[in-house]
Every structure is written in C-alpha cells, then in structure tokens.
Amino acid sequence: MFSFLVGEAVRDLRRAGRVGLSAVLLITLSLAALGAFWLVSINLERAVTQWRERLRVVAYLRDEPRPEAVAELVRKVQAVGGIQRVRYVSRGEALESLKRALGAQSSVVDQLPRNPLPASVEVTPITLSPRRATKPIVR
C-alpha cells in the first residue's frame, strides 16, 4: 500500500514539474520552521522557569550586626512580605564560600590582610508563575 502511494506521488510530481516540486519544498520548509519555533519556545519556557526558581536578591550590609541582632534583622526582612526565604551570611561564611568557589586557587584568599567581604542577607522572593503574574487582581 505504502509503495503504491509513494509511486503515485512520484508520478504526479513528474507530471506537475517544477510547480509541484516547489509546493512540496515550500510545505516542507514551513513545517520545519514551525517545528523549530515550537522547540525554541519550549526550551525558552523551561529556561525562564528555572531562572525564576533560582532568583534571589542579595543585600550587602555596611556593618556586620552583633550575633544577637541577626535574628531581629532576619525577622524584619521576612516581615516585608512576598518573601519565601531569608538567609543571613556573615563575613566569615562569605569568605569560606569564596574559598570553595576558587577551588585549587583558594590560597589567594590567604594572602589578604583581612576579610574584604561584607556580611549580607540573601532574600528569595516568592515567584509567581507567568500566568498568575499577568492576571488582573479582581476584588
């Protein structure tokens, strides 16, 4: 059955000549472009979703707070609203993180006269899905 259909298609293309071949080529290119656009769209959606999940805001502190004031600082930041998670990073933790990131070259950090990194607060906001973010709020 399949060989019959292919044979008929080839015979009709011979009769139609260049016009038939051009039509088949145009349809093939159109479907390929549509498929490529669909793949790019799916991959971009996945990339944006992953980016939204990893979104965080880092607020660097001018002075490192006393250990007893850290809990109060985190509580105040959490009270702002729209925040999923708050994490305080001390100057020492920041330096250790830098050493881990440098890997084999972490000995460079030992050459510093003092710790140049500031304390910080890492804030992870509550991320809205793209569909929820664009809907109007009705009260």
Secondary structure, 3 states (H helix, E strand, C coil): CHHHHHHHHHHHHHHHCHHHHHHHHHHHHHHHHHHHHHHHHHHHHHHHHHHHHCCCEEEECCCCCCHHHHHHHHHHHHCCCCEEEEEEECHHHHHHHHHHHHHHHCHHHHCCCCCCCCCEEEEEECCCCHHHHHCCCCC
